[in-house]
Structure formats: structure tokens, C-alpha cells
Amino acid sequence: MIVLKAAQEKVLAALQSVAGIVERRHTLPILANVLLRKQGPSLELITSDLEIQIRTTAQLDGDEGDYATTVGAKKLGDILKSLPADQIVSLTAAQNKLTLQGGKSRFTLQTLPAEDFPLVQEAADFGPAFSVPQKTLKSLIGQVHFAMAVHDIRYYLNGILFVAEGNSLTLVATDGHRLALAQANLDVDMPKQEVILPRKTVLELQRLLKDEGKSKDGEEQMIEMRFAGNQAKFSFGGLEFVTKLVEGKFPDYNRVIPKNHKHHITLGRAALLASLQRAAILTSDKFKGVRLNFQPGLLGIASSNAEQEEAKEEIEIDYGGDSFEIGFNVSYLMDVLANMSQDMVTVSLQDANSSALITNPEFEGFKYVVMPMRI
């Protein structure tokens, strides 16, 4: 049976849209596979890691009739990538194997039975659906994702807090040392929801969401969302994305954000980032500290390491307040500056022992808090 017959680029695009979550090493070997379910000319492709499931449907021709199997997602993708984009490829099923043909190339792949593929059990109690522009959600994720924790024992920090209420959508990420918050106001009225999306889900959404605003027919590209007690469901661009949520209580982010700092310095983002990158070269791997010395009209940046090497930078700034010095983990400052795109950045400070607040003078919805370190 011919499962599909279509141009390589069409088949590869459908496979790549679902294959990002596939783990190469898994306790269940079948989870390295993609489930192919054929109904007439439509082919459904489904992948899962037991916590996230992604499904898409593509019109990829082939024989009439229904058929289902699973095949290694990475091998299939690698083979397709090695063939020319405009080449017609076919996938034929016979005796527990799939044969992929393109031009004079032919590959025979092992399959595992479709009925053994563990589909995610979808929640029964999804709340009302609401849609936001893909571009907006991608932008919000881009502004906060770097502040998520990685493998933290406080599992609720290994993800992003997603708060929808009225017409405002807020995303918050923190690893306990720094916190990033991005907020957008939308044209839609959203039911109040507060959920924690897992780290892997966040990174996969960021990969799949489109940031160009409109589709070919001029329509704004939207993402529809629905939340249940322990699951979220996203539909966009022909994909259906179901994910488990992280259970737990996210820290009260409003208490973390400083309100009344007395010093506010606005300076060029690119120049500050470049100075910090140079200073970071002479920090040690374990101790990423830099010292920022604020004086009227001047910001001094200094770093040193155990070999008694040191780096010093100076930037002219518009500042007329008291002189003081404050230490930070240089990575936390570089992360935020590298993920902003505007020309200017505002740094608000109180004293050497209080958290700094970094904001974007052009966009009120962004706040980044970073704790100082003793150096």
C-alpha cells in the first residue's frame, strides 16, 4: 500500500512540525517513532513523549483506504532531508516495513504497530477556548524564556507562569535568582486562567509559532488555547498541541518586582552588552561576578578571576546621583540584553544590596529583576 506520494518538502514540513518533541532515548522505544494514520488522501502524523502530544494532518495522496503504523521519526527525517526538495517521494507499506523511495534512492525502515503507540488521554474538562495572535505569544515567550530554571528541585520553576485575565496576557519565568515578566494587552476578553507550562512545551511552542503577522491570504495567524485542570491544548497552523501542566504554586511575582527605586539610568543596550561580554571573558566559570560602579556621568564595569587577571570597561552615562558599586552574575545581565531588540534599556537601582530592575523604555509590559551578588 502506498501510504503517501508527494514532494519531499511537503512531507518533510509535516514531519518536522511534530518531530521536535521526540526523544531519541526513551524507556519506551515506540516513543522514538511517529504515528502515521492514513484515512483516504489525508495522513495524520502524531508524536508524543507521554507529557506532550503533537498532531497534524496533511494531504499527501497515496492509495485509497485506511492504514496506520509507526516508524522512527529521526531516521525518516534524516532521509527526507538528504533528498532534493522538489523530488517526489513515496512511502510504501509491506510486511511490517515501510519503503521510502525518491528518484533512484530506496530505503527500507522497520515499523512498530500503531496500536502500541501510547496516545495522551485528553482531559474532559477543558475550559472555554480563546485565541491570541501567534506573533504576540511568540514575542512574549521570547522575552522571558531564558529566565526559566533548568532541572530545579522546585519543579514549578522549570516552566513559565501563564496568566490570562480580561484583555491582558502575562508570562513570568524565574529561577530564583532573576525574574522576567512580559505582558501584552489584546483585543480579546479572556477568562481568568493561571497555569504553569513546562519548559519543554515553552521551547517547542517558541520553535513552532510564526512571528510574521499574516498568512498568505492576509488573515492574522492566531493560536487557540484551552486549559483544563492539568492540561493545556493549543491549536494553530494545522497543529494540535496537547501538554501536561506543571502542578505547584508559582512564587508571587508581584512581591518580587521592586517599586520605588531612586536611581534610573537609561543607556544603549548594545554598548552595555558588548562591555559585559568583554568583561565576562575574565570571570571564572564557577563565579561569574562583575562589579558595576556607578558615578556621576560614568559606569565602570570590572571583573577578575582566581589568576588575578582583570578586565575594566567604562561607559559614559546620563547619571547624576550618588556613587555606589553593585555586583551581579554577568550571565544574568547578558541574557536579558541579548533577548531584547530595542536600542535603549533602563536600569533602576536602590543601593548595593537591593535587586535591580531592568525595563524597556519603549515597551511598558516588560520587567526583569535580578538579585545582586556579593563580590
Solvent accessible surface area in square Angstrom, and as a share of the most:
residue,aa,sasa,rsa
1,M,73,0.32
2,I,57,0.29
3,V,1,0.00
4,L,4,0.02
5,K,102,0.43
6,A,11,0.08
7,A,26,0.20
8,Q,8,0.04
9,E,98,0.44
10,K,102,0.43
11,V,6,0.03
12,L,22,0.11
13,A,61,0.47
14,A,12,0.09
15,L,2,0.01
16,Q,73,0.32
17,S,25,0.16
18,V,0,0.00
19,A,29,0.22
20,G,39,0.37
21,I,1,0.00
22,V,28,0.16
23,E,68,0.30
24,R,178,0.65
25,R,223,0.81
26,H,57,0.26
27,T,129,0.75
28,L,75,0.37
29,P,95,0.60
30,I,14,0.07
31,L,1,0.00
32,A,29,0.22
33,N,12,0.06
34,V,0,0.00
35,L,3,0.02
36,L,2,0.01
37,R,78,0.28
38,K,3,0.01
39,Q,127,0.56
40,G,13,0.13
41,P,68,0.43
42,S,29,0.19
43,L,2,0.01
44,E,32,0.14
45,L,4,0.02
46,I,0,0.00
47,T,0,0.00
48,S,1,0.01
49,D,16,0.08
50,L,76,0.38
51,E,84,0.38
52,I,3,0.01
53,Q,3,0.01
54,I,0,0.00
55,R,53,0.19
56,T,13,0.08
57,T,75,0.43
58,A,17,0.13
59,Q,96,0.43
60,L,1,0.00
61,D,87,0.45
62,G,29,0.28
63,D,58,0.30
64,E,136,0.61
65,G,34,0.33
66,D,105,0.55
67,Y,65,0.25
68,A,43,0.33
69,T,6,0.04
70,T,0,0.00
71,V,1,0.01
72,G,19,0.19
73,A,2,0.02
74,K,86,0.37
75,K,135,0.57
76,L,5,0.03
77,G,7,0.06
78,D,62,0.32
79,I,24,0.12
80,L,0,0.00
81,K,115,0.49
82,S,83,0.54
83,L,16,0.08
84,P,73,0.46
85,A,55,0.42
86,D,114,0.59
87,Q,46,0.20
88,I,96,0.49
89,V,0,0.00
90,S,17,0.11
91,L,1,0.01
92,T,42,0.25
93,A,8,0.06
94,A,66,0.52
95,Q,170,0.76
96,N,121,0.62
97,K,81,0.34
98,L,0,0.00
99,T,22,0.13
100,L,1,0.00
101,Q,72,0.32
102,G,2,0.01
103,G,55,0.53
104,K,209,0.89
105,S,39,0.25
106,R,157,0.57
107,F,68,0.28
108,T,78,0.46
109,L,17,0.09
110,Q,118,0.53
111,T,17,0.10
112,L,74,0.37
113,P,63,0.39
114,A,16,0.13
115,E,148,0.66
116,D,87,0.45
117,F,11,0.05
118,P,36,0.23
119,L,77,0.38
120,V,23,0.13
121,Q,160,0.71
122,E,55,0.25
123,A,24,0.19
124,A,112,0.86
125,D,95,0.49
126,F,29,0.12
127,G,22,0.22
128,P,85,0.53
129,A,51,0.39
130,F,11,0.05
131,S,36,0.23
132,V,0,0.00
133,P,23,0.14
134,Q,5,0.02
135,K,102,0.43
136,T,32,0.19
137,L,1,0.00
138,K,43,0.18
139,S,57,0.37
140,L,3,0.01
141,I,3,0.01
142,G,18,0.17
143,Q,33,0.15
144,V,0,0.00
145,H,38,0.17
146,F,27,0.11
147,A,0,0.00
148,M,6,0.03
149,A,4,0.03
150,V,88,0.50
151,H,171,0.76
152,D,31,0.16
153,I,163,0.83
154,R,100,0.36
155,Y,123,0.47
156,Y,53,0.20
157,L,4,0.02
158,N,27,0.14
159,G,0,0.00
160,I,1,0.00
161,L,5,0.03
162,F,1,0.00
163,V,14,0.08
164,A,0,0.00
165,E,86,0.39
166,G,29,0.28
167,N,77,0.39
168,S,25,0.16
169,L,0,0.00
170,T,6,0.03
171,L,1,0.01
172,V,0,0.00
173,A,0,0.00
174,T,9,0.05
175,D,19,0.10
176,G,35,0.34
177,H,96,0.43
178,R,23,0.08
179,L,4,0.02
180,A,0,0.00
181,L,12,0.06
182,A,0,0.00
183,Q,70,0.31
184,A,15,0.12
185,N,118,0.61
186,L,17,0.08
187,D,160,0.83
188,V,43,0.25
189,D,118,0.61
190,M,8,0.04
191,P,45,0.28
192,K,131,0.56
193,Q,24,0.10
194,E,95,0.43
195,V,20,0.11
196,I,8,0.04
197,L,3,0.02
198,P,22,0.14
199,R,70,0.26
200,K,64,0.27
201,T,0,0.00
202,V,1,0.00
203,L,70,0.35
204,E,12,0.06
205,L,1,0.00
206,Q,41,0.18
207,R,120,0.44
208,L,19,0.10
209,L,5,0.02
210,K,94,0.40
211,D,80,0.41
212,E,98,0.44
213,G,19,0.18
214,K,125,0.53
215,S,35,0.23
216,K,217,0.92
217,D,113,0.59
218,G,42,0.40
219,E,116,0.52
220,E,80,0.36
221,Q,37,0.16
222,M,80,0.36
223,I,0,0.00
224,E,69,0.31
225,M,0,0.00
226,R,80,0.29
227,F,9,0.04
228,A,10,0.08
229,G,70,0.68
230,N,76,0.39
231,Q,10,0.04
232,A,0,0.00
233,K,35,0.15
234,F,0,0.00
235,S,40,0.26
236,F,12,0.05
237,G,72,0.69
238,G,61,0.59
239,L,12,0.06
240,E,46,0.21
241,F,0,0.00
242,V,1,0.01
243,T,0,0.00
244,K,90,0.38
245,L,19,0.10
246,V,29,0.17
247,E,123,0.55
248,G,46,0.44
249,K,166,0.71
250,F,11,0.05
251,P,51,0.32
252,D,77,0.40
253,Y,35,0.13
254,N,87,0.45
255,R,207,0.75
256,V,66,0.38
257,I,12,0.06
258,P,27,0.17
259,K,144,0.61
260,N,131,0.67
261,H,21,0.09
262,K,123,0.52
263,H,17,0.08
264,H,111,0.50
265,I,1,0.00
266,T,57,0.33
267,L,11,0.05
268,G,26,0.25
269,R,39,0.14
270,A,67,0.52
271,A,56,0.44
272,L,10,0.05
273,L,24,0.12
274,A,34,0.26
275,S,4,0.02
276,L,1,0.01
277,Q,89,0.39
278,R,122,0.45
279,A,0,0.00
280,A,15,0.12
281,I,132,0.67
282,L,48,0.24
283,T,13,0.07
284,S,38,0.24
285,D,129,0.67
286,K,203,0.86
287,F,90,0.38
288,K,62,0.26
289,G,4,0.04
290,V,0,0.00
291,R,57,0.21
292,L,10,0.05
293,N,47,0.24
294,F,3,0.01
295,Q,72,0.32
296,P,83,0.52
297,G,32,0.31
298,L,51,0.25
299,L,3,0.02
300,G,16,0.15
301,I,3,0.01
302,A,14,0.11
303,S,0,0.00
304,S,44,0.28
305,N,27,0.14
306,A,93,0.72
307,E,127,0.57
308,Q,165,0.73
309,E,81,0.36
310,E,101,0.46
311,A,19,0.15
312,K,147,0.62
313,E,31,0.14
314,E,125,0.56
315,I,25,0.13
316,E,153,0.69
317,I,15,0.08
318,D,126,0.65
319,Y,20,0.08
320,G,73,0.71
321,G,26,0.25
322,D,91,0.47
323,S,70,0.45
324,F,33,0.14
325,E,79,0.36
326,I,3,0.01
327,G,8,0.08
328,F,2,0.01
329,N,32,0.16
330,V,0,0.00
331,S,32,0.21
332,Y,37,0.14
333,L,10,0.05
334,M,40,0.18
335,D,43,0.22
336,V,0,0.00
337,L,2,0.01
338,A,62,0.48
339,N,54,0.28
340,M,17,0.08
341,S,91,0.59
342,Q,47,0.21
343,D,110,0.57
344,M,78,0.35
345,V,0,0.00
346,T,18,0.10
347,V,13,0.07
348,S,4,0.03
349,L,0,0.00
350,Q,58,0.26
351,D,61,0.32
352,A,43,0.33
353,N,123,0.63
354,S,31,0.20
355,S,27,0.18
356,A,1,0.01
357,L,21,0.10
358,I,4,0.02
359,T,30,0.17
360,N,9,0.05
361,P,71,0.45
362,E,122,0.54
363,F,65,0.27
364,E,167,0.75
365,G,13,0.12
366,F,4,0.02
367,K,65,0.27
368,Y,0,0.00
369,V,3,0.02
370,V,0,0.00
371,M,105,0.47
372,P,32,0.20
373,M,54,0.24
374,R,220,0.80
375,I,91,0.46
